[in-house]
Amino acid sequence: MKTSRDLFARLLILSKTREINLKELLSYSLSDYPLSLATVNGGLVKTAKAKMFEILEECLYITSKCKCHLLTTGSSPNDCVLHHEVPELQCDHEEADTRLLLHSNHAAKTHDTIIVKIPDTDVFLLCIAMWRTIGKKFHVMVGTGNIFRIIDTSAISDVLGQELCSCLLGFHAVSGCDSTSVFCGKGKAKPWKIFQDNTDFVQSFCDLGKSSTLSQDLVMSLNVFVCLLYGDNECRYSLFKAEMFR
């Protein structure tokens, strides 16, 4: 307002000495920078960019215990938020780690590409193992802030192969995950190398988790895997004498 006032004050002074055609004058920019795109000093004009969330966000899914509700906006700003229950997303999963796979599978029915922002390795492995079930382009986003990357789980699944992906969750559970202990001092690299060098364990890890009870053959196979991980008794005795196994 101050800028416009000063401008018209100058025009008023000039109009006393010169004949000015205001219509023609206003067809030109009256400042160093176009005020429709810049401030008086040439800075960028800002706005509330977050408003685009309200414009583009058509729906939101919210889970509560076993149920899932879909919230949608009305046709006008004065309308109330609408909600209804989504029966196909009802489940009794205790952890969000597995529940988000159910939501991803549901989203794949209407979208060609799914992107999941994941917090940890457990979810990442779940996404790789379940990619073929979801059947669409399935990406995971890892990282925080400006430091992040998007990983194509279908590409990883193709490299590993369907058989290896099928037993990936069993291997992860045995070698250590959020709900199971890691073998002390072994980490993940050594168990993975043993697994790759001994394909006999593929079926064992695939069978793990299919039933609440373990067969004797499966228990024996996993015992062999642990023995290969730590070595035989002679090796353990040598480590004990070297005081590395306290």
Secondary structure in CASP SS format (residue, H / E / C, confidence):
PFRMAT SS
TARGET T0000
AUTHOR 0000-0000-0000
METHOD secondary structure of the structure
MODEL  1
M C 1.00
K H 1.00
T H 1.00
S H 1.00
R H 1.00
D H 1.00
L H 1.00
F H 1.00
A H 1.00
R H 1.00
L H 1.00
L H 1.00
I H 1.00
L H 1.00
S H 1.00
K C 1.00
T C 1.00
R C 1.00
E C 1.00
I C 1.00
N C 1.00
L H 1.00
K H 1.00
E H 1.00
L H 1.00
L C 1.00
S C 1.00
Y C 1.00
S C 1.00
L C 1.00
S C 1.00
D C 1.00
Y C 1.00
P C 1.00
L C 1.00
S C 1.00
L C 1.00
A E 1.00
T C 1.00
V C 1.00
N C 1.00
G C 1.00
G C 1.00
L E 1.00
V C 1.00
K C 1.00
T C 1.00
A C 1.00
K C 1.00
A C 1.00
K H 1.00
M H 1.00
F H 1.00
E H 1.00
I H 1.00
L H 1.00
E C 1.00
E C 1.00
C E 1.00
L E 1.00
Y E 1.00
I E 1.00
T E 1.00
S E 1.00
K C 1.00
C C 1.00
K E 1.00
C E 1.00
H E 1.00
L E 1.00
L E 1.00
T E 1.00
T C 1.00
G C 1.00
S C 1.00
S C 1.00
P C 1.00
N C 1.00
D C 1.00
C C 1.00
V C 1.00
L E 1.00
H E 1.00
H E 1.00
E E 1.00
V C 1.00
P H 1.00
E H 1.00
L H 1.00
Q C 1.00
C C 1.00
D C 1.00
H C 1.00
E C 1.00
E C 1.00
A H 1.00
D H 1.00
T H 1.00
R H 1.00
L H 1.00
L H 1.00
L H 1.00
H H 1.00
S H 1.00
N H 1.00
H H 1.00
A H 1.00
A C 1.00
K C 1.00
T C 1.00
H C 1.00
D C 1.00
T E 1.00
I E 1.00
I E 1.00
V E 1.00
K E 1.00
I C 1.00
P C 1.00
D C 1.00
T H 1.00
D H 1.00
V H 1.00
F H 1.00
L H 1.00
L H 1.00
C H 1.00
I H 1.00
A H 1.00
M H 1.00
W H 1.00
R H 1.00
T H 1.00
I H 1.00
G C 1.00
K C 1.00
K E 1.00
F E 1.00
H E 1.00
V E 1.00
M E 1.00
V E 1.00
G E 1.00
T E 1.00
G C 1.00
N C 1.00
I E 1.00
F E 1.00
R E 1.00
I E 1.00
I E 1.00
D E 1.00
T H 1.00
S H 1.00
A H 1.00
I H 1.00
S H 1.00
D H 1.00
V H 1.00
L H 1.00
G C 1.00
Q H 1.00
E H 1.00
L H 1.00
C H 1.00
S H 1.00
C C 1.00
L H 1.00
L H 1.00
G H 1.00
F H 1.00
H H 1.00
A H 1.00
V H 1.00
S H 1.00
G C 1.00
C E 1.00
D C 1.00
S C 1.00
T E 1.00
S C 1.00
V C 1.00
F C 1.00
C C 1.00
G C 1.00
K C 1.00
G C 1.00
K C 1.00
A H 1.00
K H 1.00
P H 1.00
W H 1.00
K H 1.00
I H 1.00
F H 1.00
Q H 1.00
D H 1.00
N C 1.00
T C 1.00
D C 1.00
F H 1.00
V H 1.00
Q H 1.00
S H 1.00
F H 1.00
C H 1.00
D H 1.00
L C 1.00
G C 1.00
K C 1.00
S C 1.00
S C 1.00
T C 1.00
L C 1.00
S C 1.00
Q H 1.00
D H 1.00
L H 1.00
V H 1.00
M H 1.00
S H 1.00
L H 1.00
N H 1.00
V H 1.00
F H 1.00
V H 1.00
C H 1.00
L H 1.00
L H 1.00
Y H 1.00
G C 1.00
D C 1.00
N H 1.00
E H 1.00
C H 1.00
R H 1.00
Y H 1.00
S H 1.00
L H 1.00
F H 1.00
K H 1.00
A C 1.00
E C 1.00
M C 1.00
F C 1.00
R C 1.00
END
